[in-house]
Amino acid sequence: MKCLAKTILLVSIIALLYGSAYAGGFGSCKGRRAYWNSMTTPWHGGYYDPAWGMPVALVVPPTAENQTKWGWGVGNTRVVSIDHQFQRNYPGPGYYNRAFFRPTPPWPSDTDQFGVYYIRGPWR
C-alpha cells in the first residue's frame, strides 16, 4: 500500500512539474503547430495600413486562439488560428519598405487587405 501511495505521489509531482513547464501553451498539439507556423511564416500579409504606411499589429489577449476573416463571395468566411505571439523583448521600431507591400484596394474583397493583423499578447 505504501508503494502505491509513493507511486501516485511521484506521478502527480511529475505531472505538476511537466504541466507548469508548458504553461505557455506549447505543450499541446495546437500550441506546437502555432509555434511552428509563427517561426516559418511572417506575422503580416501583403498589405499595409494607409494611415500608418506599414502593416499594423493588433495585439489581442494571449488567450485568444482564433480569428474570423471575412471575404467577398460564398464560402469565403473562415475561422483561422492566431499563431504569432508578441514577445516582451521589443527590439525597437522596424523599417518596412513599402515596395514590398500593397495599399488597401479601393474595393477590398477580404479583411486581410486592410493591413491590420492579429498577434497574441505576451503571457507574462
PEKASUL-V906493 format. One record per residue. RES is the residue in one small letter. SS is DSSP state (H for helix, E for strand, - for the rest). D_LAST is the distance of its C-alpha to the last C-alpha in Angstrom with 2 decimals. Layout:
# PEKASUL-V906493
<<RES;SS;D_LAST> <RES;SS;D_LAST>>
This chain:
# PEKASUL-V906493
<<m;-;41.75> <k;H;39.86> <c;H;39.03> <l;H;37.58> <a;H;35.45> <k;H;34.16> <t;H;33.39> <i;H;31.49> <l;H;29.49> <l;H;28.76> <v;H;27.75> <s;H;25.39> <i;H;23.71> <i;H;23.39> <a;H;22.00> <l;H;19.40> <l;H;18.35> <y;H;18.53> <g;H;16.47> <s;H;13.57> <a;H;13.84> <y;-;13.42> <a;-;10.64> <g;-;9.16> <g;-;12.43> <f;-;14.59> <g;-;16.86> <s;-;18.69> <c;H;21.42> <k;H;19.91> <g;H;16.60> <r;H;18.81> <r;H;20.97> <a;H;18.23> <y;H;17.02> <w;H;20.72> <n;H;21.45> <s;H;18.67> <m;H;20.12> <t;H;23.69> <t;-;23.77> <p;-;22.93> <w;-;20.46> <h;-;23.38> <g;-;26.87> <g;-;30.19> <y;E;30.24> <y;-;29.10> <d;E;28.74> <p;-;31.99> <a;-;30.54> <w;-;28.16> <g;-;30.20> <m;E;27.35> <p;-;24.99> <v;E;22.29> <a;E;18.73> <l;E;17.92> <v;E;14.16> <v;E;13.85> <p;-;11.27> <p;-;9.35> <t;-;11.89> <a;-;14.76> <e;-;16.78> <n;E;20.13> <q;E;21.96> <t;E;25.65> <k;E;27.73> <w;-;31.13> <g;E;34.19> <w;-;37.89> <g;-;40.16> <v;-;40.36> <g;-;37.59> <n;-;35.32> <t;-;32.59> <r;E;29.86> <v;E;26.48> <v;E;24.28> <s;E;20.80> <i;-;17.99> <d;-;17.33> <h;-;15.59> <q;E;11.89> <f;-;10.93> <q;-;9.52> <r;-;8.42> <n;-;11.80> <y;-;14.01> <p;-;17.54> <g;-;19.40> <p;-;21.60> <g;-;23.34> <y;-;26.99> <y;-;28.16> <n;-;31.82> <r;H;33.00> <a;H;35.67> <f;H;33.20> <f;-;32.16> <r;E;34.39> <p;-;34.43> <t;-;34.23> <p;-;37.69> <p;-;40.01> <w;-;39.81> <p;-;36.43> <s;-;36.70> <d;E;33.02> <t;H;29.70> <d;H;28.55> <q;H;31.20> <f;H;29.55> <g;-;27.16> <v;E;23.91> <y;E;21.48> <y;E;18.40> <i;E;15.11> <r;E;11.99> <g;-;8.95> <p;-;5.67> <w;-;3.80> <r;-;0.00>>
